[in-house]
Amino acid sequence: MNKNLINTHRNFFLFLILICALLFLGYTIYSVETQKIISSEVDNLETFSASEEGVVLKWHEEIIEQGRQFHSSKIISNLFSEYLKNPSNHILHLNISDFLKSQTRNKKVLTGFVTDVNLKTLLKINGYRFQPTENTIAAIKKNTLSDFVYLSEPQLHTETNTPYQELVIAIDDHSAKSKIIAGYLILIINLREGLFRELNKNNIARSSYESILLKKKKDELTYINDVKYVPNFALRLNTKVGAEEIPGKRIAHYEKGTIEGIDYRGEKVIAYISYLPSLDWYLVVKVDKREILTETNKVFYISAGSVVLALVLFGIIFGTIWRKEKIEQLQKELELQLDKAVLSQKYETLSKLANDAIILIDDNLKIVEANDKAFEMYGFSQIELEKLPLISIHAMEVRSRVQEVLKKIRTENGYVYETIHINNRGDSFFVEVSARYIEINSKEYLMQICRNVEERKKIELELRNAKAKAEESDKLKGNFLSMISHEVRTPLNIILGVIDILNLTVNKAILPSRDNLFEMVQRNSKRLITLISDMIDISRIQSNDLSLNFEIRNAETILMELRTEFEADAKMKGIQIIERFNAPENFIRIDVERFYQALRNIISNAIKFTQRGGITLITENYKDEIHISIKDTGIGIAPEFKNSLFKFFRQAEEGYGRNYEGAGLGLAIAKKFLEMMNGRIEVQSEVNVGSTFTIILPKVKSEFLSKFQDNGSAEVVSKNSVLKPSVLIVDSKKESAFTLEIIMNKLGVDYYVLPEATSIFQFIKDKNIDALFMNLNYHGNIGYEKIVESIRMDLNLIDLPIIAIADGPVNGSRERLLACGFSSIIHKPFTMETISKVLYKYISKDLTHS
C-alpha cells in the first residue's frame, strides 16, 4: 500500500482515538460536575423539606390551638351552652350564626354547624351539606372528656371538590354541677385556602420545586394536597406503595432521605422524603432533574455536537484525500511497473560490466546465470558455468561447510563471509562472498556477489608477521628495561643505604666536609634513579603498557604533604613554599603514585629555577573542575620555547637551559600522566617574572564521596604487646638484605633474615614478628602470591603487615599485589627514612632513631 495512504489511514484512526478520548474525558467531567450539582441540590432539598415540615406542623398546631381557645372562652362557651338548652331562642340563633359567619370570612373555614350530644344538627350556615364522617363520629363517641378538641383526617367534599378537615369542639353544659358535654361545634376547615396555600410559599430556588403531602392507607398512598402540574386533584390522586414512582418506592420501606426516580408525570426528579409521625403523613419535596442540569446539559450537548460536526467534516475531508491518494497510488504503481522494466534492463547491463563476479543459483543449488566477470574469474565459458552445481566451484576443504553457510544466509536475511573457490584449472583462491535470497518473477533465487581477495590475504599475512615481529621487539625492549631497572636500582639501593649509614656513623670532626660529600652522592644517585624511572615510564607510555589505579583523594591534602617533602630543599635555597587553598570541593579521581610523580616533577622544577621569592600552591574551583596551580617567581620561560615545553628531551637554550641539570623529561611525563587521568596542564610564564603551571582535573561530585573517600588513618594498626618491634626480612640477595639489616639496627628494631621462603611458615609459627619485608625478586620454588595467601589464610595472620620490595614501579601489577594480600609496596632504592615511615605507619611502638 502507498506510504501516504497508510499515513492517511493512521492519521484518521489517531483522530478517531483522540475524539473518543475527548468524548470520554468530556463525559467524565460532565458526570463529575453533574454529581456535584446534584449533591448541592440535595442539600437544598433537605433544607427546604425541613422548612415545609415546619409549615405543616405549625399549621396543624394553630388549628388545634384555635379549637382549644374556642372551648376555653367563657363567652363563646356560655353562648353555645345556652343555645343548646334553648335552640328555639331566635336571638341566640342569630348570635351563633353571626359568630360562625365571622369564621368563614377569611375562607379558611368553609362552613360550620352545631349539633347536640347525639350529633343531631341544630344549626348550620352557608347551605353546604356536610355530615360528620365516620372517623369523626367514631372519635366523638369514644371521647369522655369535656375539653375534647378533634381535627379529622383530610376529606374531599365531592359536590364542591373541596378538600377539608373537620375541627370538632365539645360544648360544656354550664348548668350542670360537673362538666358534661351538651353538644359539639363542628368547623369545616378549607385545606385549599389554608394549608395548601402555605405549602410551596417559601420556594424561591427553582420553578419545579414542589411539596406533596401523602397519606398511607393499607397499600395505597393518597395525595393530600393539589399537585402543581395536575390542579384540583387533592385527595383524588393515588399511587401504590412500592410503585416505581418516587413516593411509593421510598415509602414502602419507611425510609427518610433522598432518592432519584420518576414522579406522577413520568418526569425524572430528585426528591427528599420525610415522615411526620404526629400526623402520620409523608412529606415529599422534589425538583426536576432536567431543570437543575439545564446549564450543564447545554454545555455538554454543544460540545458533543461540535465533536460530531468535526467528525463529519473530517470524514468528508478524509474521504476526499483518500480518493485522491488512491488515484495517485494507482498512477505510481503503473509508473513503478514501467520503471521496473527499465531497471531490470539496466541491472542486466550493470551486472555484465560489474568488477565482481555475480552468480544466480536456483533452488536445486545449480548456477543458472552469471556475469562476464564470473566467466573471467572461474575460467569457464557461459555454457559451462551455467550448468555447474554451486558446490563444484568450492575448494574441497570448505565443501562441508556450504550447507551451514546456506542456513545462515536464510536465517540472517543475508550473509557476508569468506571462503575458498577454485577455477577451471583447479587453482584455489580466497573470495569474499555477499549472499542473499531474492525473488524474480515469483521464484526464489540465491544471488552471490564474489570478490577475489587473494592479494588482500597476502597483505594481511605480511601484516600479521610484521605485527608479531613488532610484538617480539616490544617484548625484548620490555625485558631490557626490566633488566636495566633491576640491575641499576639494586646496586644504587645498596650504595644509598651504605651512604645513609656512613652519614650517621662518620664523625664530622674526622671528615669536616661529610655533609656536603654525602649530600652530593645522594643527590646524584637520586638523579640517576629519576632518569632511569623516567626512561622506563616513557617506554611504557609509548607502548601503551602503562595502566593506572584510580582512587579518590583530597587534592589539598596531597599538596600539603608535598610542601612538607620539599620544604627542606626550598629552605636550602632561601625560598618559601606557601599555600593558598580556595577550593571547597577538592576531591579528585587519580592514580596516587603517578599524580605525586607529576606534581614532584613540577614542584622540583619550580625550586630548581627559582633563586629568590617563593613558590605558591593554589587550589580553585571552576564549574565542574578543580585547578591546582604551582606558581613560582623564577626565571620564567621564553615565548618561543612554550610550544616545545612538554616534548620529550627538550630544554631551552636559555632559562630552562643547560645551566641547570635535567634530561628534559619531567614535564613531558607529567603531562602524559595527567592526560591519562582525564586532566590537562596549562602554563603561563614571563621571563624574569615567574611561571604558573596549572593542573586541571574533573572534581568528584559530592554524592560519590561517601563511597570512595579516603579513610586517612584507617590502615594504622596498633600493637602494644611488647616494647621492641621485630621484623622478618625475606631476601635471597645478601647485598639488599644487608642494607635492610643496617637500617633496622639503626632504628632499634629486632630483625631476622631468611634467604629463601621455604621455611617462612615454620619461622612465623615459632617467632612473634610485627612485620614482614619480602623482596619480590627472590628466587624460590614458591610464588610470593601463594606465600602471602598461606600467611593470611592458613596461619590466620590477617592483620600482619607484609611489605613488598620492588626494583621499580610495579605498574599494572600493583593492584594485583594489594589484592593478593600485601599491605604496602616500596621501591628501590629506598632510604632509612622510607623504611621508618613504613614501620611507623603499621607499628605504633617506639622506634629508636640514631
ZIWOGI-V999847 format. One record per backbone hydrogen bond with DSSP energy under -0.5 kcal/mol. CO is the residue of the C=O (numbers start at 1). NH is the residue of the N-H. If there is no record, write none. Layout:
# ZIWOGI-V999847
{{CO;NH} {CO;NH}}
This chain:
# ZIWOGI-V999847
{{2;6} {3;7} {4;8} {5;9} {6;10} {7;11} {8;12} {9;13} {10;14} {11;15} {12;16} {13;17} {14;18} {15;19} {16;20} {17;21} {18;22} {19;23} {20;24} {21;25} {22;26} {23;27} {24;28} {25;29} {26;30} {27;31} {28;32} {29;33} {30;34} {31;35} {32;36} {33;37} {34;38} {35;39} {36;40} {37;41} {38;42} {39;43} {40;44} {41;45} {42;46} {43;47} {44;48} {45;49} {46;50} {47;51} {48;52} {49;53} {50;54} {51;55} {52;56} {53;57} {54;58} {55;59} {56;60} {57;61} {58;62} {59;63} {60;64} {61;65} {62;66} {63;67} {64;68} {65;69} {66;70} {67;71} {68;72} {69;73} {72;74} {73;77} {74;78} {75;79} {76;80} {77;81} {78;82} {79;83} {80;84} {81;85} {82;86} {86;89} {88;90} {89;93} {90;94} {91;95} {92;96} {93;97} {94;98} {95;99} {96;100} {97;101} {98;102} {99;103} {100;104} {101;104} {101;105} {102;105} {103;109} {104;107} {108;110} {108;190} {111;188} {112;125} {113;186} {114;122} {114;123} {115;184} {116;119} {119;121} {120;116} {123;114} {125;128} {128;130} {133;137} {134;138} {135;139} {136;140} {137;141} {138;142} {139;143} {140;143} {145;148} {148;170} {150;152} {150;168} {155;157} {155;164} {156;158} {157;161} {157;162} {161;163} {162;157} {163;191} {163;192} {164;155} {165;167} {165;189} {166;152} {166;168} {167;187} {168;150} {169;185} {170;172} {171;182} {171;183} {172;174} {173;176} {180;173} {182;117} {183;171} {184;115} {184;186} {185;169} {185;187} {186;113} {187;167} {187;189} {188;110} {188;111} {188;190} {189;165} {189;191} {190;194} {191;196} {194;198} {195;199} {198;201} {200;203} {202;204} {206;209} {210;286} {212;284} {213;224} {213;225} {214;282} {215;222} {217;220} {219;241} {220;217} {221;239} {222;215} {222;224} {223;235} {227;230} {230;227} {230;233} {233;236} {233;237} {236;238} {237;223} {239;221} {240;243} {244;262} {245;249} {246;250} {247;251} {248;242} {248;252} {250;253} {250;255} {251;254} {257;273} {259;271} {261;269} {262;246} {263;266} {267;263} {268;289} {268;290} {269;261} {270;287} {271;259} {272;285} {273;257} {274;283} {275;277} {276;279} {276;280} {276;281} {280;216} {281;276} {282;214} {282;284} {283;274} {283;285} {284;212} {284;286} {285;272} {286;210} {287;270} {288;292} {289;293} {291;294} {293;297} {294;298} {295;299} {296;300} {297;301} {298;302} {299;303} {300;304} {301;305} {302;306} {303;307} {304;308} {305;309} {306;310} {307;311} {308;312} {309;313} {310;314} {311;315} {312;316} {313;317} {314;318} {315;319} {316;320} {317;321} {318;322} {319;323} {320;324} {321;325} {322;326} {323;327} {324;328} {325;329} {326;330} {327;331} {328;332} {329;333} {330;334} {331;335} {332;336} {333;337} {334;338} {335;339} {336;340} {337;341} {338;342} {339;343} {340;344} {341;345} {342;346} {343;347} {344;348} {345;349} {346;350} {347;351} {348;352} {349;353} {350;354} {357;450} {358;371} {359;448} {360;368} {360;369} {361;446} {362;365} {365;390} {366;362} {369;360} {371;374} {371;375} {372;376} {373;377} {374;378} {375;379} {378;424} {381;385} {382;386} {384;387} {385;388} {388;367} {389;392} {390;393} {391;394} {393;422} {395;398} {395;399} {396;399} {398;401} {399;402} {401;405} {402;406} {403;407} {404;408} {405;409} {406;410} {407;411} {408;412} {409;414} {410;413} {415;435} {417;433} {419;431} {420;395} {421;429} {423;426} {427;423} {429;421} {430;453} {431;419} {431;433} {432;451} {433;417} {433;435} {434;449} {435;415} {436;447} {438;445} {440;443} {443;440} {445;438} {445;447} {446;361} {447;436} {448;359} {448;450} {449;434} {450;357} {451;432} {451;453} {453;457} {454;458} {455;459} {456;460} {457;461} {458;462} {459;463} {460;464} {461;465} {462;466} {463;467} {464;468} {465;469} {466;470} {467;471} {468;472} {469;473} {470;474} {471;475} {472;476} {473;477} {474;478} {475;479} {476;480} {477;481} {478;482} {479;483} {480;484} {481;485} {482;486} {483;487} {484;488} {485;489} {486;490} {487;491} {488;492} {489;493} {490;494} {491;495} {492;496} {493;497} {494;498} {495;499} {496;500} {497;501} {498;502} {499;503} {500;504} {501;504} {501;505} {502;506} {507;510} {507;511} {511;514} {513;517} {514;518} {515;519} {516;520} {517;521} {518;522} {519;523} {520;524} {521;525} {522;526} {523;527} {524;528} {525;529} {526;530} {527;531} {528;532} {529;533} {530;534} {531;535} {532;536} {533;537} {534;538} {535;539} {536;540} {537;541} {538;542} {539;543} {540;545} {540;546} {541;544} {545;547} {548;550} {549;592} {551;553} {551;590} {553;555} {553;588} {554;558} {555;559} {556;560} {557;561} {558;562} {559;563} {560;564} {561;565} {562;566} {563;567} {566;570} {567;571} {568;572} {569;573} {570;573} {570;575} {571;574} {576;578} {576;615} {578;617} {580;582} {580;619} {582;584} {582;621} {584;586} {586;555} {587;700} {588;553} {588;590} {590;551} {590;592} {591;595} {592;596} {593;597} {594;598} {595;599} {596;600} {597;601} {598;602} {599;603} {600;604} {601;605} {602;606} {603;607} {604;608} {605;609} {607;610} {609;611} {609;635} {612;614} {613;576} {614;633} {615;578} {616;618} {616;631} {617;580} {618;629} {619;582} {620;627} {622;625} {624;699} {625;622} {626;628} {626;697} {627;620} {627;629} {628;695} {629;618} {629;631} {630;693} {631;616} {635;688} {638;641} {638;642} {639;642} {641;644} {642;645} {644;647} {647;650} {654;656} {655;657} {656;652} {657;660} {664;649} {664;650} {665;669} {666;670} {667;671} {668;672} {669;673} {670;674} {671;675} {672;676} {673;677} {674;677} {674;679} {675;678} {680;696} {682;694} {684;692} {686;689} {686;690} {690;686} {691;632} {692;684} {692;694} {693;630} {693;695} {694;682} {694;696} {695;628} {695;697} {696;680} {697;626} {698;589} {701;704} {701;705} {702;705} {702;706} {704;707} {704;708} {705;709} {708;552} {711;713} {713;716} {716;718} {717;719} {717;844} {725;750} {726;770} {726;771} {727;752} {728;730} {728;773} {729;731} {729;754} {730;775} {732;734} {733;737} {734;738} {735;739} {736;740} {737;741} {738;742} {739;743} {740;744} {741;745} {742;746} {743;747} {744;748} {744;749} {745;748} {747;848} {750;727} {752;729} {754;731} {757;760} {759;763} {760;764} {761;765} {762;766} {763;767} {767;769} {770;801} {771;728} {772;774} {772;803} {773;730} {774;805} {775;778} {778;780} {783;787} {784;788} {785;789} {786;790} {787;791} {788;792} {789;793} {790;794} {790;795} {791;797} {796;798} {797;800} {801;772} {801;803} {802;823} {802;824} {803;774} {804;806} {804;826} {805;776} {806;828} {810;813} {811;814} {812;816} {813;817} {814;818} {815;819} {816;820} {817;821} {817;822} {818;821} {824;804} {826;806} {831;835} {832;836} {833;837} {834;838} {835;839} {836;840} {837;841} {838;842} {839;843} {846;848} {847;849}}
